[in-house]
Amino acid sequence: MRLLRGSVRTYDRSGASGRDEAGSGRLWLDVPFADNGEAKQLGACWDPAARRWYAPRAGMAGLDRWRARPPLPDLLPGEDRSFGSGLFVDLVPQSCWFTNVRSGVAPVDWDRVRRMVYRRAGDRCEACGRGRDPAAGVRMEAHERWYFDDARCVQVLRRLICLCGDCHGATHFGLANIQGRSAEALRHLTAVRGTSPGLAEAHIAEAFALWQQRSARTWDLDLTILTAAGITLARPVSPARREEIARERLAAERGSQRALREIDGERN
């Protein structure tokens, strides 16, 4: 899978102040997850409500490298927010497993992407309508909607959508099955789509049949809607390495589920 870079106008990211787009005056930081510990040691503070790091005062030079960039626009250049609406099983080709948009962009930009997705959706799932509720375990996640150009064998990112954890799990039904959550995913899919279990299972079967067809090919990845908004792409992963990553992550997922079953067996 190659990352295709579109030759379109990008947004100017110069002159970033790092101030909150909502006007709170906070000196927000864009800290990748891997840098959380270091940022904290250098004096960064965590805002649990905003789910974001910030500098408690100006002039903390050690935090400058994480100074926040301007927020992304609510509509990315070329994005179609009507594309792929509702809840359905959406399986990416096997060669693209575990190499999603998050792995395709620079870590410092990923938080900007997901914050934009959550903000414009009002922190509500765009499939079932539930809002974020940490006390009830309802979290939001950013999910990609892809258009598959069969003629060119290109997987084109058309939209980013905000999904709750349950809707995201049903969407990635193959992963839910590996993780032993297929029954829960089926129930949620049935409820949100307002259909019968039989029709939901038929929908899942069709999705897997399409997945098998697409998995027989190697797809290039087009993230133009992100690069046009100034998002930096990470170094593309070669097809051979991508398949290795998929096998490694799949083995890890299956291994963790076996371990959990063994623990449950010991408890019982």
LUMLO-863357 format. One record per atom (N, C-alpha, C): residue in three letters; x, y, z. Coordinates in steps of 0.05 Angstrom, whole numbers, plus 32768, in hexadecimal, padded with zeros to 4 digits. Atoms other than C-alpha are relative to their C-alpha. Last residue first. Example, Ala and Ser with C-alpha at 12.3 -4.5 7.8 and 13.67 -1.06 7.14 Angstrom:
2
SER7FF07FE87FFF/SER81117FEB808F/SER7FF18016800E/ALA80127FE88000/ALA80F67FA6809C/ALA801280188000/
//
This chain:
268
ASN801880107FFE/ASN7EE27E6682F0/ASN80077FE4800C/ARG80127FF47FEC/ARG7F1C7E9482FF/ARG7FE77FEF8005/GLU7FF480047FE6/GLU7F4D7E6582DB/GLU7FEE800C8016/GLY8003801C7FF9/GLY7F1F7E62829E/GLY800B7FFA801C/ASP801C80047FF8/ASP7F1A7EAE829D/ASP7FFB7FE38008/ILE80047FF47FE6/ILE7F657EB3829E/ILE7FE47FFC8009/GLU7FF380117FEC/GLU7F6B7E818265/GLU7FFC800B801C/ARG801080187FFC/ARG7F377EA6823D/ARG800C7FEE8015/LEU80187FF87FF0/LEU7F5C7EE88248/LEU7FEE7FE78005/ALA7FF87FFB7FE4/ALA7F9D7EC88231/ALA7FE980078012/ARG7FFB801A7FF3/ARG7F7C7EAD81F3/ARG80088003801D/GLN801A800C7FFA/GLN7F617EF281E4/GLN80027FE4800C/SER800C7FF37FE8/SER7FA57F1181EC/SER7FE57FF48007/GLY7FF280097FE9/GLY7FC37EDE81BC/GLY7FF5800C801A/ARG8009801B7FFA/ARG7F8F7EEB8187/ARG800D7FF5801A/GLU801C7FFF7FF8/GLU7F9B7F35818A/GLU7FF67FE58008/ALA80017FF47FE5/ALA7FE77F2C818A/ALA7FE38001800A/ALA7FF780147FED/ALA7FE37EFC814F/ALA7FFE800A801C/LEU801580147FFF/LEU7FB87F2E8128/LEU80087FEA8014/ARG80167FF57FF0/ARG7FE97F668139/ARG7FE97FEB8004/GLU7FF77FFC7FE5/GLU80247F3E8120/GLU7FEA80098012/ARG7FFD801A7FF3/ARG80017F2580E2/ARG80088002801D/ALA801B800D7FFD/ALA7FE87F6A80CF/ALA80027FE5800E/ILE800E7FF37FEA/ILE802C7F8980DD/ILE7FE57FF38005/GLU7FF380097FE7/GLU804E7F5580B1/GLU7FF2800D8018/GLU800A801B7FFB/GLU801C7F638079/GLU800C7FF5801A/ARG801C7FFD7FF8/ARG802C7FAD807E/ARG7FF37FE58006/ARG80007FF97FE4/ARG80767F9E807C/ARG7FE48002800B/ALA7FF680177FF1/ALA806E7F7A803A/ALA7FFF8005801E/PRO801380167FFF/PRO80417FB0801E/PRO80097FE98010/SER7FFF80108018/SER80737FE78032/SER7FEB7FEA8002/VAL7FF7801B7FFA/VAL805E80178068/VAL7FFF7FEF7FE7/PRO801180178008/PRO805980608054/PRO800D7FE58007/ARG7FF3800F8016/ARG80828093807C/ARG7FEF7FE87FF9/ALA7FE9800F7FF7/ALA805180BB80A5/ALA800C7FF17FE9/LEU8001801D8002/LEU802580ED8082/LEU80197FF3800C/THR7FE7800C8009/THR80228135809A/THR7FFD7FE28000/ILE7FF880167FEF/ILE7FDD8155809E/ILE80197FF27FF4/GLY7FE67FFB7FF3/GLY7FD98198807B/GLY80097FEA8013/ALA80057FF07FE8/ALA7F8F8196806A/ALA801A8005800F/ALA80097FE68009/ALA7F9E817F8023/ALA7FFA80128017/THR7FE97FF08009/THR7FC881478040/THR7FF7801B7FF7/LEU7FF07FF87FE9/LEU7F8B812E8066/LEU801880117FF8/ILE80107FEE7FF0/ILE7F58812D802E/ILE800F80098019/THR7FFF7FE5800A/THR7F8F81108001/THR7FF080138012/LEU80077FF07FE9/LEU7F9680D1802A/LEU7FFF801E7FF9/ASP80027FE48007/ASP7F9880A17FEF/ASP7FF480108018/LEU80107FF07FED/LEU7FB0805B8002/LEU8001801D7FF8/ASP7FF37FE77FF9/ASP7FC8802A7FCD/ASP7FED80108011/TRP800C7FE68004/TRP7FA87FE57FD0/TRP801380178007/THR7FF07FED7FF0/THR7FC57FA07FC7/THR7FF7801C7FF9/ARG7FF17FEC800E/ARG7F917F6D7FAF/ARG801080128013/ALA7FEF800E8014/ALA7F747F2B7FC7/ALA801180147FF1/SER7FE880097FF3/SER7F5B7F4F8006/SER80137FF17FED/ARG7FED7FEA7FFE/ARG7F287F747FDC/ARG801B7FF8800C/GLN7FF97FF7801B/GLN7F037F357FC8/GLN801680168001/GLN7FEF8014800C/GLN7F067F18800E/GLN800980087FE4/TRP7FE57FFE7FF5/TRP7EEC7F59802B/TRP80137FEB7FF4/LEU7FF37FEA800D/LEU7EB17F587FFC/LEU801C8003800A/ALA7FFB8008801B/ALA7E9E7F138015/ALA800E80167FF0/PHE7FE880128000/PHE7EA87F2A805C/PHE80067FF67FE4/ALA7FE97FF07FFB/ALA7E787F658053/ALA801A7FEF7FFF/GLU7FFA7FF18018/GLU7E447F388033/GLU801A80118003/ALA7FF680148014/ALA7E487F08806E/ALA8007800E7FE6/ILE7FE580077FF8/ILE7E407F42809F/ILE800D7FED7FEC/HIS7FF07FE98006/HIS7E027F5B807A/HIS801D7FFB8007/ALA7FFD8000801D/ALA7DE57F15807D/ALA801180187FF7/GLU7FEC80148007/GLU7DF37F1380C7/GLU80047FFE7FE2/ALA7FE67FF67FF8/ALA7DCE7F5580D1/ALA80167FEC7FF9/LEU7FF87FEC8015/LEU7D937F3B80A8/LEU801C800C8007/GLY7FFB800E8019/GLY7D8F7EFE80D6/GLY800980127FEA/PRO7FE6800D8000/PRO7D987F268115/PRO80067FF27FE6/SER8001801A7FF2/SER7D5C7F518100/SER801D7FF58001/THR800680178011/THR7D627F9B80EE/THR7FFF7FE68011/GLY801D80057FFE/GLY7D607FDE8110/GLY7FF87FE97FEF/ARG800B8002801B/ARG7DA67FF080F7/ARG7FE27FFB8000/VAL7FFC7FE6800D/VAL7DBA8007813D/VAL7FF480007FE4/ALA80107FEB7FF3/ALA7D9C7FCA8160/ALA8002801A7FF1/THR801D80058004/THR7DB67F96812F/THR7FEF8016800B/LEU80057FFB801C/LEU7DFD7FB3812E/LEU7FE27FFD7FFA/HIS7FFF7FE38004/HIS7DFE7FB6817A/HIS7FF980077FE3/ARG80177FF47FF2/ARG7DE87F6E8181/ARG7FFF801E7FFB/LEU80188007800F/LEU7E1A7F57814C/LEU7FE7800C800D/ALA80007FF08018/ALA7E537F7C816E/ALA7FE77FFB7FEF/GLU80077FE47FF9/GLU7E427F5E81B1/GLU7FFE80127FE8/ALA801C80007FF7/ALA7E417F188193/ALA7FF7801C8008/SER801280008017/SER7E827F26816C/SER7FE280008008/ARG80167FEE7FFB/ARG7EA97F3B81A9/ARG7FEB80007FEA/GLY8015800E7FF1/GLY7EDB7F0281AD/GLY7FE980128007/GLN7FFF7FF97FE4/GLN7F167F2E8199/GLN7FEB7FF38011/ILE7FE680097FF6/ILE7F1E7F0B8156/ILE80028005801E/ASN8001801D7FFF/ASN7ED47F158149/ASN80197FF4800C/ALA801180077FE9/ALA7ED77F5F815C/ALA7FFF7FE18003/LEU7FF07FFD7FE8/LEU7F127F65812C/LEU7FF07FF98019/GLY7FEB80158001/GLY7EE97F4980F3/GLY801180018019/PHE800B80197FF6/PHE7EAD7F748106/PHE80157FE98001/HIS7FE980128004/HIS7ED37FB580FE/HIS7FF97FE4800B/THR7FF57FF9801A/THR7E937FDD80F6/THR80177FED7FF9/ALA8011800E8013/ALA7E747FB98132/ALA800A80057FE3/GLY7FFC801D7FFE/GLY7EAF7FCE815D/GLY7FEF7FF17FEC/HIS7FE68005800C/HIS7EAB80168144/HIS80067FE28001/CYS80047FFE801D/CYS7E6180188154/CYS801A7FFA7FF1/ASP801180178008/ASP7E6F7FFE819B/ASP7FFB80007FE2/GLY7FF180197FFF/GLY7EA9802E81A6/GLY7FF07FE87FF6/CYS7FFC800A7FE4/CYS7E81806A8190/CYS800F7FE67FFE/LEU800F80177FF8/LEU7E8D80838149/LEU80057FFA801E/CYS7FFE80057FE3/CYS7EA480C6812E/CYS7FED7FE98007/ILE801980007FF2/ILE7EAE80C680E3/ILE80057FF9801D/LEU7FFA80097FE4/LEU7EE880D680B5/LEU7FE680048010/ARG800D7FF47FE9/ARG7ED780D9806B/ARG800B7FF6801A/ARG80147FEC8008/ARG7EEE80CA8024/ARG7FF4800F8018/LEU800D7FF67FE8/LEU7F3080A6802F/LEU7FEC80167FF8/VAL80017FE37FFD/VAL7F3F80857FED/VAL7FF180078019/GLN80127FFD7FEA/GLN7F56803C7FE7/GLN8000801E8008/VAL7FF97FEB7FEC/VAL7F7680377FA3/VAL7FEA80028015/CYS7FF8800E7FE8/CYS7F757FFA7F76/CYS800B80148015/ARG7FE57FF87FFA/ARG7F7280267F38/ARG800C7FF18018/ALA7FF17FFE8019/ALA7F3480057F1A/ALA801D80078005/ASP7FF7801A800A/ASP7F1A7FEE7F5D/ASP801180027FE7/ASP7FFF7FFD801D/ASP7F1780337F7B/ASP800C7FE77FF5/PHE7FED8012800E/PHE7F0480217FC2/PHE7FFD80037FE2/TYR800B8007801A/TYR7EE4805B7FE8/TYR80157FEF7FF2/TRP7FF080028018/TRP7EF6805C8031/TRP7FEF7FFB7FE7/ARG8012800B8014/ARG7ED480748071/ARG801080017FE5/GLU7FFD7FF8801C/GLU7F05807C80AA/GLU7FEB7FF47FEE/HIS7FFF80168013/HIS7EF4807980F4/HIS8001800B7FE3/ALA80017FF6801C/ALA7F0180A9812D/ALA80047FE87FEE/GLU7FE980078010/GLU7EEE808E8172/GLU7FFD800B7FE4/MET80027FFA801D/MET7EBE80A581A8/MET801B7FF87FF2/ARG7FEB7FF0800A/ARG7EB6808681ED/ARG7FFC80057FE2/VAL80057FF9801C/VAL7E7A806B8212/VAL801680147FF7/GLY7FEE800E8012/GLY7E9180498252/GLY7FFC80057FE2/ALA800D8018800A/ALA7E55805F827A/ALA80117FF07FED/ALA800B800F7FEA/ALA7E7C808F82A5/ALA7FF37FE67FF7/PRO7FEB80107FF3/PRO7EA480A58268/PRO7FF67FEF8017/ASP800880037FE4/ASP7E6580BB8243/ASP80147FEF800E/ARG7FEB800A7FEE/ARG7E7280D481FD/ARG7FF78000801D/GLY7FEB7FED7FF9/GLY7E3180DF81D9/GLY80157FF38011/ARG7FF97FFE7FE4/ARG7E0580A981B8/ARG801780158004/GLY80087FE77FF3/GLY7DEA80B98173/GLY80078003801D/CYS801780067FEE/CYS7DEC80728156/CYS7FF780198010/ALA801080178009/ALA7E16807E8117/ALA7FE87FFB8012/GLU800E7FF98018/GLU7E3580C3811E/GLU7FF07FE87FF4/CYS7FFC80148014/CYS7E4980B58166/CYS7FEE80077FE8/ARG801580148001/ARG7E4880F6818E/ARG80067FEC7FE9/ASP7FF880167FED/ASP7E81812381A4/ASP7FE97FEB8002/GLY800C7FFA7FE7/GLY7E5E815D8180/GLY80057FEB8015/ALA801780127FFB/ALA7E6D813C813E/ALA7FF38007801A/ARG80157FFA8014/ARG7E9881788128/ARG7FE87FEE8004/ARG800C7FE57FFD/ARG7EC081748168/ARG7FE980057FED/TYR80117FFF7FE9/TYR7ECC81298168/TYR7FF1801B8002/VAL801680128005/VAL7EE781288121/VAL7FEC80008017/MET80127FF48014/MET7F118166812C/MET7FE87FEF7FFC/ARG800E7FEA7FF2/ARG7F2F8148816C/ARG7FEC800E7FED/ARG8016800B7FF1/ARG7F3D81088145/ARG7FF18016800F/VAL8015800C8011/VAL7F65812B8110/VAL7FE97FF78011/ARG800E7FEB800E/ARG7F8C8159813E/ARG7FE97FF57FEF/ASP80127FF47FED/ASP7F9E811E816A/ASP7FF080177FF4/TRP801780117FFC/TRP7FBA80FA812D/TRP7FEC800C8014/ASP80187FF7800E/ASP7FE681348118/ASP7FE77FEF8007/VAL80087FE67FF5/VAL801E812A814B/VAL7FE7800B7FF3/PRO800E80027FE5/PRO801F80E0813B/PRO7FF7801B800A/ALA7FED7FFB7FEA/ALA803080EE80F1/ALA7FF18000801B/VAL7FF97FE47FFD/VAL7FFB80CF80C4/VAL801480038017/GLY7FF77FF48019/GLY7FF3808980A7/GLY8007801E8003/SER7FE480088005/SER7FF0806380E9/SER800B800D7FE7/ARG7FF07FF87FEA/ARG7FB2808A80FF/ARG801D7FF87FFC/VAL7FF87FE48002/VAL7F95808480BA/VAL801280088017/ASN80157FEE8006/ASN7F96803880BF/ASN800A801D7FFD/THR7FF17FE9800B/THR7FCD800580BB/THR7FEB80147FF6/PHE7FEF7FF37FEC/PHE7FB17FD080EB/PHE801280167FF5/TRP800680027FE3/TRP7F957FA780B2/TRP8014800E8011/CYS80007FE67FF3/CYS7FA67FC3806D/CYS7FF87FFE801E/SER7FE57FF48001/SER7FBC7F82804D/SER8001801B800D/GLN7FEF800C7FEC/GLN7F7B7F628065/GLN801C800C8000/PRO7FF28018800A/PRO7F507F92803E/PRO80157FF68014/VAL7FEA7FF88012/VAL7F277FC28069/VAL800E7FE77FF7/LEU7FE7800F7FFD/LEU7EE57FA98085/LEU801580097FEC/ASP7FEE7FF38013/ASP7EAA7FD8808F/ASP801C7FF48003/VAL7FE7800E7FFE/VAL7E6F7FB780B1/VAL801280097FEA/PHE7FFD80188010/PHE7E387FEA80B1/PHE801B7FF48004/LEU7FEF80167FF5/LEU7E1F802380DC/LEU7FFF7FE87FED/GLY800C80177FF2/GLY7E05806380BD/GLY80147FEC800A/SER800F7FFA7FE7/SER7E258091808A/SER7FF37FE7800C/GLY7FFD80157FEB/GLY7E5B807A805A/GLY7FF180068019/PHE7FF6801A8009/PHE7E6280BA8032/PHE80027FED8017/SER801780118005/SER7E3780F58047/SER80087FE37FF8/ARG800B80097FE6/ARG7E7381178068/ARG7FE57FF07FFD/ASP801D80038004/ASP7E97811A8025/ASP7FF37FF58019/GLU800E80147FF0/GLU7EDE8134802E/GLU7FE280007FFA/GLY800880188010/GLY7F0081587FF4/GLY7FF17FEB8010/PRO80027FFB801D/PRO7F24818A8021/PRO7FFA7FE67FF1/LEU7FE68003800D/LEU7F1481778069/LEU7FFD80047FE2/LEU8003800F8019/LEU7ED481928086/LEU801B7FFF7FF3/ASP801480147FFC/ASP7ED781A880CF/ASP7FFA7FEF7FE8/PRO801B7FF78007/PRO7F1881CC80C1/PRO7FEC7FE98004/LEU80088007801B/LEU7F5581B280E7/LEU7FE4800B7FFA/PRO801480168003/PRO7F6981D68127/PRO7FFA7FFB7FE2/PRO801C7FF78002/PRO7FA882018124/PRO7FED7FE87FFC/ARG80047FF4801A/ARG7FE881DF813C/ARG7FE380097FFE/ALA801780088010/ALA7FF481D28186/ALA8000800F7FE5/ARG80137FEA8001/ARG803A81DC81A3/ARG7FEA7FFA7FEB/TRP801B800A8001/TRP8058819881AC/TRP7FEB80167FFD/ARG800280128017/ARG809F81AC819A/ARG7FE47FF47FFD/ASP80057FF3801A/ASP809881E881C7/ASP7FFC7FED7FE9/LEU8019800A800C/LEU809081BF8207/LEU7FFB800B7FE4/GLY7FFE801D8004/GLY80D881C6821F/GLY7FE77FF47FF3/ALA7FF280078019/ALA80D582118213/ALA80007FE27FFB/MET7FF5801A7FF9/MET80A2821D824A/MET800C7FF47FE7/GLY7FE37FFF7FFC/GLY80998267823C/GLY800C7FE68008/ALA7FF07FFA8018/ALA804E826B8246/ALA801E7FFF8007/ARG7FF87FE48003/ARG802B82498280/ARG801180047FE7/PRO800D7FF07FEB/PRO800782098292/PRO8007801E7FFF/ALA7FEA7FF47FF1/ALA801A81EA824E/ALA7FF380128015/TYR7FFC7FE38004/TYR7FE181BE8235/TYR801880098011/TRP7FEA7FF47FF0/TRP7FD18175822B/TRP8002801D7FFA/ARG7FEB7FF4800F/ARG7F8D815D8211/ARG8015800C8013/ARG7FEF80188008/ARG7F5181348224/ARG8018800A7FF0/ALA7FF97FFD801C/ALA7F2781758225/ALA80107FE87FF5/ALA80197FFA800E/ALA7F0581618266/ALA800580037FE2/PRO801180178004/PRO7F42813D8281/PRO7FE780057FF0/ASP801B7FF67FFB/ASP7F7181798276/ASP7FED7FE87FFA/TRP8016800E800F/TRP7FB7815D827D/TRP7FE5800B8008/CYS801780087FEF/CYS7FF281898292/CYS7FEA7FF37FEE/ALA801A7FFF800D/ALA8036818F8270/ALA7FEA7FF68013/GLY80127FEC7FF4/GLY8071819C829F/GLY7FE580027FF3/LEU7FF87FE58007/LEU80AC817C827C/LEU7FEC80158009/GLN7FE77FFA7FF1/GLN80A0813A82A0/GLN8009801D7FFB/LYS80077FFC7FE4/LYS8059813A8285/LYS801880078011/ALA800E7FE67FFE/ALA80718144823E/ALA7FF98006801D/GLU7FEC7FEC8002/GLU80A2810A8246/GLU7FF4801C8003/GLY7FEF80007FE8/GLY806D80DB825F/GLY801480168000/ASN800F7FF67FE9/ASN803B80EE8229/ASN801180028019/ASP7FF17FEA7FF2/ASP806D80E881F0/ASP7FF380098019/ALA7FE5800A7FF8/ALA805580A481D6/ALA80108015800F/PHE800280127FE9/PHE800D80BD81D6/PHE801B7FF7800A/PRO8006801C8007/PRO801E80F681A6/PRO80017FEE8019/VAL7FED80137FF5/VAL801B813B81C7/VAL7FF97FE47FF7/ASP80068018800F/ASP7FF9817481A2/ASP80157FEB8007/LEU7FEA800E800B/LEU7FFB81AA81D7/LEU7FF67FE87FF0/TRP8003801C8006/TRP7FC881DE81EC/TRP80197FF47FF3/LEU7FEB80058013/LEU7FDB8220820A/LEU80017FE27FFA/ARG7FED80157FF9/ARG7F98822C822B/ARG80157FFF7FEA/GLY7FE67FF47FF9/GLY7F778270821C/GLY80157FEB8008/SER7FFC80027FE4/SER7F318253821E/SER801A800C8009/GLY7FFB7FE77FF3/GLY7F21826D81D8/GLY80047FFF801E/ALA80187FF77FF2/ALA7EFF823081BB/ALA800480198010/GLU80127FF68014/GLU7F3882268189/GLU7FE6800A800C/ASP801880108003/ASP7F67822181C5/ASP7FEE800C7FEB/ARG80177FFA7FEF/ARG7FA8824781BC/ARG7FE87FEF7FF9/GLY800380157FEC/GLY7FE58225819D/GLY7FE980058012/SER7FFC7FF57FE6/SER7FF682668179/SER7FFF7FEB8016/ALA8010800E7FEC/ALA7FFF82488134/ALA8007800B801C/GLY800B7FEE7FEC/GLY801C827D8106/GLY7FEF7FF38015/SER7FED7FED7FF4/SER8026824F80CB/SER7FF180118015/ARG7FFF80067FE4/ARG7FF7821480BD/ARG80138013800E/ASP7FE97FF47FF4/ASP7FE0822C8079/ASP80007FFB801E/TYR80057FE97FEE/TYR7FAE81FC805D/TYR8019800A800C/THR800080067FE3/THR7FC381D18023/THR7FFA80198010/ARG7FF87FEB7FEE/ARG7FB281D87FD9/ARG7FFE7FF7801D/VAL80157FEC7FFB/VAL7FAE81987FB1/VAL800A80148014/SER7FF47FE68006/SER7FE2816A7F91/SER7FEB80168003/GLY800E7FF08013/GLY7FCB812A7FB4/GLY800D801B7FFC/ARG80017FE47FF7/ARG7FFC80FD7FD7/ARG7FF380107FEA/LEU80017FEE8016/LEU7FF080B27FCE/LEU7FFD801D8009/LEU80107FE97FF9/LEU800680858006/LEU800280147FE9/ARG7FF27FE78002/ARG801D80437FEA/ARG7FEE80168009/MET80117FE88000/MET800080008000/MET801280198000/
//
